[in-house]
Amino acid sequence: MSSTPEPLHRALGLTDSELDDIRRVLGREPNPLELALYGVMWSEHCSYKSSRIHLKRLPSKGAHVLVGPGEGAGVIDAGDGIGVAIRIESHNHPSAIEPYQGAATGVGGILRDVFSMGARPLAVMDPLFFGTLDDARNRWLVEGVVAGISGYGNSVGVPTIGGELTFDQCYGANPLVNVLAVGALPTSRLALAVASGLGNYAVLLGSSTGRDGIGGVSVLASAGFSGEDGAASLDDAKRPSVQVGDPYEEKRLIEACLELLDLGLVVGIQDLGGAGLICATSETAAKGGVGMDVDVTAVALREVGMQPYEIMTSESQERMLAIITPENLGAVTAVCDKWEIRANVVGHVVEPTTMSDGTTVGMLRVRNGFDGEILAEVPASSLADEAPLYDRPRERPSDLDAVHADDPTEDEPVGDANADLLDLLVDPAWVYRQYDSQLFLNTVVGPGRDAALLRLAGPGLPASQRGFAVSTDSNPRWCALDPRQGTALTLAEGVANLACVGARAKAVVNCLNFGNPEHPEVMWQLSESVDGLAMACEALAVPVIGGNVSLYNESGGRDIDPTPVLGLLGVVDSLVSPPPGWNWREGDTVVLVGHRRAAGAHPFPLAGSRWATMRGRRGGRLAMFEASLLVSTFDFITDEVASICAGVTSDVTAVHDVSGGGLAGALAEMAAVTGLGVNVSRLEGHGELFSAFPGRFVVATAHAEAFVARASAAGVPVTILGNVGGTHVRLGALIDVAVHRIGARRSGALEEALELS
């Protein structure tokens, strides 16, 4: 007995109600090609249909914001006629299937988002999340993803300057590969993805189009893995949905596009990422309020027999769409020939269509030849802007009160605090040793510190002594307990990281990695996280200028922990000297700057800390986000470090924020870097050693009295902890560990876990 075949619209990821919506838009039945176009453009990845209603609550305005959400990348005015573009994206599902190409093309895609704005890409960061390393498949994923990022980034010539590395059981079958890119441009070169000018050409630049990546956004990013143990993620049937990258083509494409923009030959430009050619053509047409005719026979193909739906939805990499005037075609072709990239006219900007009610609608037409048969005809705005908007049911997890009640903070500490400290010290140096972090020679502070710091310099940029800093921050342990407070505290952590290198936070981009939106608990987590981010952004005056939402991160019905990743961008007004870093000196006084105790139920909460998580304790209550306890401390640390960057002599020799490993972790990391121990006598117990909440900094100073006086004048509380010296880290009566043991454990733990040593 044969089974009834699945209706085409469902096979393309469209629901029955969405098919009805399409019928209403068109006033008729859609043909198969039109259904394919809606299938990718109305996918979760492209349309944000489950998250748009929540994302609208995020603040995105600021005097220095040049471009906010909705373009390829957000852009701020950094001063001196220079703009800085920043974007963060996810490539989670492709990387779970084919880790090398999934991660590599994640880098390629995020770079195109940045140079589509007219910015030269200057740096990449990579927040990565994997299952525990006692599983062979997770070790394979780590090595493949790292190799893909390094292989592409190093080859295309953009430094990878930092990121994050998180291991947790919730990512065992669904790893997260997020990639951030930042670039700079003279503000006069700023470009937008808008089609305008009737009769103008849409020119496809770069690589030829193949079958790799067809349906990637709908096949992968809008559906979880069905296998009970994640094995379905390796299904050969899904591999064609993973794109294949060519970093050398991307390098030529970068140079060609920037030259075209410098010469004023481009009216609008957009990269071909998710949903490929149909995304770029429909979005640029919709933004310009015009129609566009696209000729599928004009697209350069690298495979024979490709069908129109394949050509329009392929996500083959290293492609851009430029809108140009006909008279500039020769000059555009000459530039592309110089850089050895293809340039094919694949579309024409056409007049909007006047409807029976007198309104005008920009139609996207797919044709077999510009004067040939119309294969598909749909309103461009219906693809780009009018996907269904879902306010999905939200429900607080029923077991959350019980989780909060299981608070490790209230337990008597057990075990050896020395061993606890050593267990926390895992240096991700093996990862960033695979990357070139010094390309362009602008990197002042590279991977492994609180934030990366670069000179704001590059070809074509106005002369400037400014610098910019970037950090990526997340804490799924916090957000699983309280997504609102956890996300707010994560933003505070990012601002603290920037302060350590003297940068003032100017903007944030977010990559919201969550589980299945059809689960009410997941939508509650997402909504709460957005509200927490909005609350913290308003309080700390940091606008959200772009982002990405990755949903359906689940396997076998199990959702990942809520994992909002925040990319913070800051500016240093004068960068003529490096910040102090972690390099304390013999005899320095060690000072804790900021409020010593947390706001909330416990002065030193262990809930959500790395210390508690390593012991299987995943419950409890977090510290509360209290901007009044943070702002003056952040400003004070930023001012102190910024003055050093500006060349002012200072008594401050080292600065490090207190984060995931708590106070003990911060002190141990500084000792490991310098080889110098520390003696701290004033501690309030085990909780203070390992509690993790933002707003505290460890500062080493050669003149404690002067430093304390400056802090007091700024209204910032400080606590003198002890002094630098000796060969041991001695923290009260609880910890006494030789510095050489700390260094050995920290440098070798990851290689040992990956079975590389």
N, C-alpha and C positions, 0 to 999 in steps of 0.2 A: 504494500500500500504506500503510495507516494504522499509525502506531507505537503501541505499548502505552502507555497513559497512566501517568504516575508514580503510585505508591501515595500516598494522601492523607497518611499519616504522614510520608513522606519529603518531600513538598512542604511540610510544616509544620516541617521541620528535625529530625524525630525519626528515630533509627536503628531498624533492625529489632530490635535487642536492647532498646532503650528501649520499643518497642511491647510486647515480651514483658513487660517490667517493669510496664507499665501494666495489662496483662491480669491479672498476678498481684495487683496492688493492688486492682483492682476485682472480681476473680473472674469476669470476663466480658469480652466484647468492648466496647471503648469506642465510643460513637457519635461522629459527626463533630465535634459541639460539644465534647465532652470531649477529643478529640484536639487541637483548637485550643487549649484551655486548657492542656493539658500542653505543647503546642508552644512557647508563650511562656514559661510558668513554668519549664520545664526547659531553656530556652535558656541559652547560655553567659553572657549578660549578667545574667540574673536568678538563676541557680542556682549560678554559680561552680563548675560541675562538674569543670572541669579544674584549678582553682586552690585549691579549699578545702583539699585535703590539705596544701598547702604553707602557706597562710595561717595555719593553726593554730599554726605555729611562732613567730609574731610575739608579742612580749610586749605585753599590753594592760592591765595592772593598774597602779594607782598610788593613793596616798592621796588625791590630788586629783581622780581620775577619777570623775565621777558617772555617765556613760553611755559604754560602750565600743562596739566593733563590733556591728552587728546592728540598730541603730535608724536613723532617718532621718539623724541626725548624732551625732557624739561630743560629749560635754559635759564640761568641767572646772569645778571650783570655783576661781574667781579670787579669792575673798575678799570680805569686806564683803557677803555674801549675794547675790553675783552669780555666775551661771554663764556660761560662754562656750561656744557651740556652733560646731562647724566640720565642714565636709564638702567633699570634692573628688569630681568626677565627670568623665567623658569624654563628648563628643558628636562623636566623630571621623567616623564614617561618614555621619551625616546632614549634617555640615558639608561633606563632600567632594561631596555631591550638590547641596545647596542651601545655599551658605555663609551667607547672611543668616539664614534661618529656623533652620538647624541650630545656629548659634552663639547666636542669640537665645533659642531654647527651651532650650538648655543652661543659660543664665543663669536662666531662669524655673524650671527643674526644681531647680537647686541651691538657689535661694532657698526653695522649698517644703520641701526637706529640712530647712532650718534653722528655719523658723517652725513646722514640724510639731512641733518639740520645745518650743515655747513661747517661742522666742527671736526678738527683732526683728532682722531682717537689717541689719547695719551696714556690710558691705564685701564686695566681690568682687575676685578676682584671676584672671588668665587666662594660663596657660602655653600658648603657641602654637608649633606646629612645622610648617614648610612646606618645600617643595622650593626650589631656588635660583631667584632672581628674574630670571634670564635667560630664563625661560619665561613666556609671556603668561598661561597658565592659572594658574600659581602666583601671579602678580600679581593676577589676578582673585579668587582664593581669599582672599588676604590682605585685600584691600579689602572683600570681602563679609563675611568673618568679623568684622573690626574694626567694620564698620558694624552688624552684627547685635548684637554685644556692647554697643556704645555706644547703639544705638537702644533696646534693651530696658532696660539698666541705668539709663541716664539718665532714661527715661520712668517706670520703676517707682520711682525715687527712692532708689537704693542706689549709693554711690560705688564706682567701680573704682579700686583703690589700688595696683595693681602687677601683676606677672606676669613672663613671660619671652617672648622672641622668638628662635627658633632656625631657621636655614635650613640644610638639608642635603639632598643628593641622595636620600637614602633615603626622604624624605617626599614625593617628587615626585608620586606618584600616590595617596598615602595621608596626607594631613595629619592632625595631631593637634590637637584643640581641647579642652583641659582647662579646667575652671572650678572655682574654689574660692569658697566663701562662708563668712562668719563672722558670728555674731550674739550678742546678749547677752540674758539673762533674769534676773529675780529667781528664785532657786533654788526658791522656793515655787510657781512657775508651770510647773515642768518637767512635760512631757507625754510619754506613751509611746504606741506604736501597738499597743494591746491592746484586744480586744473582750471585754467581760465583762457580766454581768447578764442573765439570761434574760428575754426580752421587750424588751430595749432595742432602739432603732432605729439603723440605719446610715443616715446622712444624707449625701447627695452634695451638696457645696457648690461653687459657682462656675460655671464655664462649661458650656454644653451640650456634648453629645458628638457628634462627627462622624467622618468616615472618615479624616481626617488622622491619620497616625501608626499606623494599623492594622498590627500585626506589626512595629513598628519595631525592637524588641529582637531579633527572630529574623531578619527580612529583612536588617537592616543590621548590627547589632552582633555578630552571630554568624556572619558570613560575609564573606570578603574580596571584593575586586573582581576580576572574572575577566578583564577586558580586559588585553591585553598592555601597553598604554600608559596604563591607567587610564581610558580613554574610556568604559568600561562604567559608570563611576560616574555618568555623566550620563544614563544610560538613563531615559527618561520613565517606564518601568514602575516605577521605584523612587521616584519623587518623592512619591507618596501616602504613603509610609512616613515622610516627614519631617513633623514636627508644625508647626503654625502658631501663633505666640504672640500674646498680647494683654497688654502690660504694664500697661495701665490696669485690666483685670480683675484682674490679679495684685495690684496695689496695694490694691484694694478687698478682695480675699480676705485679704491679710495683716492688714489692720485688723480685719476681721470675726472671723478666727480668734483673734487675740490678745485681742479683747474677750470672745469666748466663753470662752476659758481664764481670763481675769481674773475673770469672773462665776461660774466653777465649773460651767459648763453642759455640759462635755465629759468623758466617761469615758475615751475614747481617741481618737487622731486620727492619720491617716497621709495623706501626699500620694499622688496618682495619677501615678506616673511611668512607668517601664518596665512594660509589660504591663497598664497601666491598671486598670480596675475589678476584674478577677480577681485582680490582685496585691494590691491594698489589702484586699479582702474576705477572701481566703484567708489572708494573713499575719496580719491582726488576729485572725481566728478561731483560727488555729493557736496564736498566742501566748497566747490566753486559754483554750485547751482547750475551746472551745465550737463549736457548729455555727452556720451562717448561711444563711438563705434570702434569695436575691436575686431581685428582680422586674425583668426587663428592660423591662417595659412602663412602669415608673415612672421610667425614666431620661429626662431631657429631651434630645431629639435636635435637631440642626440640619440633618439631611438625612433625606429620606424613604426608606422602604424598607430601612432598616438591619436586618441580620439579627442574631440573638442573638450569634453569634461576633464580629461587628463591634462590637457594643455592649460586650461584655465585654472585648475586647482592644484597643480604641481607646486611643491615647495622646494624645488631645486634651488640650491644656494647661489650666492654671489651674483644677484641680479638686482637692478634698480630700474625704476620707471621715471623718466624725465619728461616734463612737458616743455616743449620748445616751439618757437615760431618757425614757419617754413623757411624763411630766409636765412635762418641760422643753421639749417641742417648740414650744409657743407662744412661750416666751422666746427660743429659738434662731431661730425664724422672724422674730421682731421685730428681733433684731440683724441678721439677713441682709437684711431689708427696709431697715433703716437704711443699710446699706452697698451696697444695690442689687446683691446677688448672689442667685443661685438657691439654694434649699434644698429638696431632694426626698428623702423617705424611700424608699430603694431596697432596704433589707434589714432583716431582723429577726434578732436573736441568739436562737438556739434551743438546746434541750438536745442534748448529744451522743447519738449513737445507740448502744444496747447491742448488741454483736455476739453471735454464737452462742457464742463462747468466754467471754462475760462481760465482755470489755473494752469500754470506751466510746471512740467515735471521733466527733470533731466533723466533721460532713458539711457541705460547701459545696454547696448546691442552687441551680441556676439555674432560675427558674420563669417561666411565662407568666401573670403575676398571682400575688399571694401565696397564693391558694387554688387556683391553676390548675395546669396541666400541669407536671410536672417535666421540664425539658429536659436537664439534666445533673445528676449526683449523684456527687461524688467526695470522699474524705477531704481536708479542708483542709490537713492537715499533709503529705499526699503531694504537694501542689502547692508548698507553701511551704518544706518542710524536707527532703523525701525524694527529691530528684532524684538520679540516679546520681552516684556519686563516682568519678572516673577518676584513676588513677595512671598517667598517660600515659608512654610510653617517653621516657627522657632520654639524650642523647648529646652529649658534648663535641664541638664542631666539629673536624673532622679537620684543618683548616688552621690551627688556633689557634697551634700552636707556631711555624709559619712566620711568622704575623702578629706574634707576640711578637719573633721574631728580627729583623724589619725595624724596628729602633729608631732613630728620628731623633736621639735623644740622643747616639748614638755618632758621628754625622757631624760633620765640620767645618762650621761655619755658612758659608753662602754668601749673597751679596746684600747689600743695604743695610739695616742695622738701623733706620734712620730710616723708610724706606718700610715695613718690616715693622710698625713700631709704628702708623703711620697706617692701614695696612690693617685693623688690629684694632679700630679705633675707630668703632663704629656705635652711635649713640645711638637707642634706640627711642622717642624723644620724640614723633615723629609719631603713633605708635599711641596713647600715653596722652593726647595732646592731644585726641583724639576723645572721651575719657571725662571725666565730671565726677568729680573725686576729692575734692571738698570738701563734698559733700552731708552734712548734719547738723552741719557745722563741727567735727567731732571729729578730723579728720586733722591730725596733728602732723608726720609725715614721710610724704610721698606717693610717687608713682611715681618711679623713676629712682635710688633709693638702695639701700643694702644690704638693708633691710627696711622695710616700712610700719609706722607707729606711730600709734595712735589713742587718744584718751581713752576710758575705759570709762564712757561716759555715754549716756543716751538716755531717752525717755519711759518711765516706769514702773520705772526702775532705782533702787535705793538710792543715795544720795549716796556718792561715792567719788572719791579722788584717783588711783586706779590707772589704768594704761594697759595696752593689749595690743598685741603686735607680731605680724606675719604675714610669712612669706616663702614663695615657691615656688622649688624648686631641682631641677635635673636636669642630667645630663651624659651624653647618649647616647654621646659619644666615649669616655669612660671605660668605660661599661658594655659597649660592643661589644668592648673589649679584655679586660675582666675584670669580669663582672657582679657578683661578690661584693664585691671591693674597690671597684669603681666606685660601687656603691650605698652602701656604708659611708662612702666619702669624700663622697658627695653629702649624706648626713645631716650629716656634720661641717661641710660648707659652709653648710648651713641654720642650724645652731646658731651658727656664726660670724657669719652675717648678723644674727641676733637680738641677739647680743652687741654689735654696733655701735650699736644703739639702746637698749642698757641692759636688754634683756629676757632673762629666764631661760626656757629652753625647757621647756615643760610637756607638750607632746604633739605627735604627728605624725599626719597622714593621708596616705595614699599612693594614687596613681593609676598602676597598673602597666600600661603600654602595651607590648604585645608582639605578635609576629607570629602565625603559624598554630600553634596548640597541637598539631596533628597532625604537626608537624615535630619530631622528637626534639631537634634543636639548640635550638629555641625553648623547649621545656620545660626543657632544661638551663639555659638563660639565666634563665628565670623562677625556677626552684628556687634557683639560685645567688644571684640578686638578693634573694630573700626571706631567705636565710641571711645575706647581707651586711647587710641592714637589721636583722634580729634581733640580730646581733652588735653593731652600732653602737648600737642602742637600749638594749641591756643595759648597754653600757659607758658611755654618756652619760646613762643614767637618763631616757630619753624614751619613754613608752609610745605604742603605735599605737592610736588610738581610733576608727579608721574608715578606709574607703578604697573603692577601686573597681578592678576588673580589666577592661581592654579588650584582647581578643584578636582574632585574625584581621585584624590590621593588615598586610595584604599586598596586592600587586597584581601580576598576571602571574606568580605564584609567587615573588615576591621579598618577603621579610619586611623590615619596618623594623628599624633597630637597636634593641636593648632600651632602652626609655625609661621607667624609673620616675621619676615626678614626686612630690616630697615637699613637702607643705605643713606648715610648722613654725608652731606657735603658742606665743608666750611672753607673760609677764606682767611689767610694771614696777610695783613696789609703790607708788611715789610718782612721779607725773608732774606736776610743777608748772613745769618748764622744759624746753625742747626739748633733745635731745642735740646734740652739737657738729657732726655731719655731716661734710662734706668741706671746711669753710671754713678752711683754714689761713691764717696771716697772715705778712706780711713779717718775716723774721728768725727765724721758728720753727725749732726743730730737728726734723728728720725722723728718726723712730726705727722700726726694724723690730722688732715684738714677736712673740715665738714662736720656735720652733726654725727656724733659718735653712735647714737642709738637711732633705730628706725622708728618711723611713725607707724602705728598700728598696734596689734594685740601684744606683740613681743618686742623687746628692745633689740634682740639679736635673733631674728627668725631664721630657722634652718630649713623651712619649707621651700621646696624648689631649688635648694642648693645642690651643687655637685656632690658635696659630702653626703647629703641624705640620699640622693639618687643612687649613688654607688652602693648604698646599703639596702637598696630595694624599697626605701621609704619615699613614696611618691604623694604623700598627703600633706595636710597642714594649711596654714594661712600665711599669705604673703605680707610683706611690708606694704604700706599704703603710699601711693604717689602723692607727695605734698610739694608743690612747686615752691612754696614759701621757704622750704628747707633746702632748696637746691639752687635757686637762681643766683644768689649772692656768692655762693661757693664756686659755681661754674664761672661766673664773671671774674672772680678773684684769681682762680687758677689760670684762666685764659690770659688775663692781663699780665700775670707774672711770667708766663712762658712766652707770650708775644713780645714782651720787652727784650727777652733774651734773643729771640729770632731777629729782632730789629737791631741787634748789636750792642745792647746795653749790658754792662757788667752787672752780674747778680750773684747773690750768695746761695741761690738755689742750684743744687748740683744734680738732682734727680727728681722725677715726677712719675707716678704710676697710679692709675685709678684702682680702687678695690672692686673686684668684679666676681666672676664665677667661683674662683677658689677661695674667696674671702680674704681677710687680712693676712692670714698665714700664707695663702697662696701668693699674694702680691709680694710679700717680703721675701719669700723663697725664690721667686722669679728674679727679683733684683739681685739677690745674693748669687744666684747661678750665673747671671750675666757678668758680674764683676769679679767673682771669686772671693768676695769679702763677706764675712759674716755680719750678724747684727745681734745685739742684746736688747731685749725689750722686757721691762719689768712690770709695766703697768697694763694689765689685762683684766678683763672682768669675767674670765672663765672660758670654757670650751666653746660656747656659742659665739663669742666675739671672734674666735679664731677662724671659723668656717662660714659664718653668716654672710650671705650675698645680697646686698641691696645697694643701689647706686647713690652717689652723692658724697662719697668719701675718697680721699686721695692720700697716698703716702708720699711725702715730700722729704727729701734730704737737703739739709742746709748747713753751710759752714758757719753761719752766724744766727743762731736760734733766736736771740733776743730781738734782733732787727726784724727777722721774718715774722715773729709772733706779733710784734708791734704793728706791722703792715696789715696782717690779718685782722687784728683787733680793730684797726681804723676802718676796715672794710666791713665790719660787722660779721666776720666769719669765725666760728668757733674752731679752736685747734687744741690738740692734746699732744704733749711731748711723750713719745713712746720709749725712746732709748737712744742708743748710739751704734754707729757702724764700726765694726772691728772684729778681729779674730777670725777663726776658721770654722765657727759653728753658727747656726741659726738657733738662738735661744729665745724662746717666747714664753715668758713667765716660768712657771714650774711644770708646764705641760709638754713643751717641745724642746728638744735639744738634738739637732741633727747636724752632722758635718757637712760643710758646703760641697765637698767633692761628691758625697753621696747624692745630694740634691741634683747636682749637675749631671751625674751619670744617669740617674733615673730619668730626669727630664729629657735628655737628649736621645736616650735609647728605647723609651717605652713604645713609641709608635712603630719603629722598625721591627721590634721584637713581636708586637702584636700582628704585624703584617707578614711575619716570617721572612723578613728580608735580611735579618742579621744572623 
